[in-house]
Amino acid sequence: MFLFSKRLKELRKKNGFTQQQLGDMVGVTKVSICCYENGTRTPTLDTLVDLANCLNIDLPYFLGAEYFAIAEDDSKCTINMAKDEIELIRELRMHTKLYEKLLEDPKRTMDYFEKKMR
């Protein structure tokens, strides 16, 4: 639910809603919205659906799914990403060798990092 928390906050701000306003729209308190955004509380399925409807997004994207759109000639590719995900990619690109390793063999590189973190 980490991406949900980030996306909720990002989408709420993008739509110009306060936590109170969004809470009123979906029938929960401002505190509940704050907790959802901080990841300390998980909304019910009904509340998730209401939040997605109020923020005009698809539920799968809200929960972390990505949508890819590729032009017929493969000249253009777009993807919806949270701001934090974009910042991560920007930071990775500044570390050229690491970025190249990730592009070369993403699974192997991530497995290496996972072992190092244990």
C-alpha positions, 0 to 999 in steps of 0.5 A: 500500500506504499504506492497507494499512500503516495498516489493518494496524497499526490492526486489529492493535491493535484486536484486541489482538495484539502484532506478535509474536503476529500474526507467529506466527499468520501464520508471519512474524517480528515484524520482518516485521509491523513492516516491513509496518506501516511500509510498508518491506516488502510481504507475499506474497499468501498472507501478505496472505490469512492476515493478513486471515483472522486480523484477520477482515476482507475482503481488498479493505478491507485493501488500501484499498477502502471499503464503503458501506452505505446504508439503503433510505430513505437516512437513514443511510450508513456507511463504514469508514475508517482513523483517519487518514482520519477525522482528515483529514476532521475537519481539513478541516472546520475549514478551512471555505472549503477544505472547501466547495470540496472538496465543491463540486467535488472533482476540480477542487480536487484537480487544483488541489492536484496542480498546486501540488505539482509 
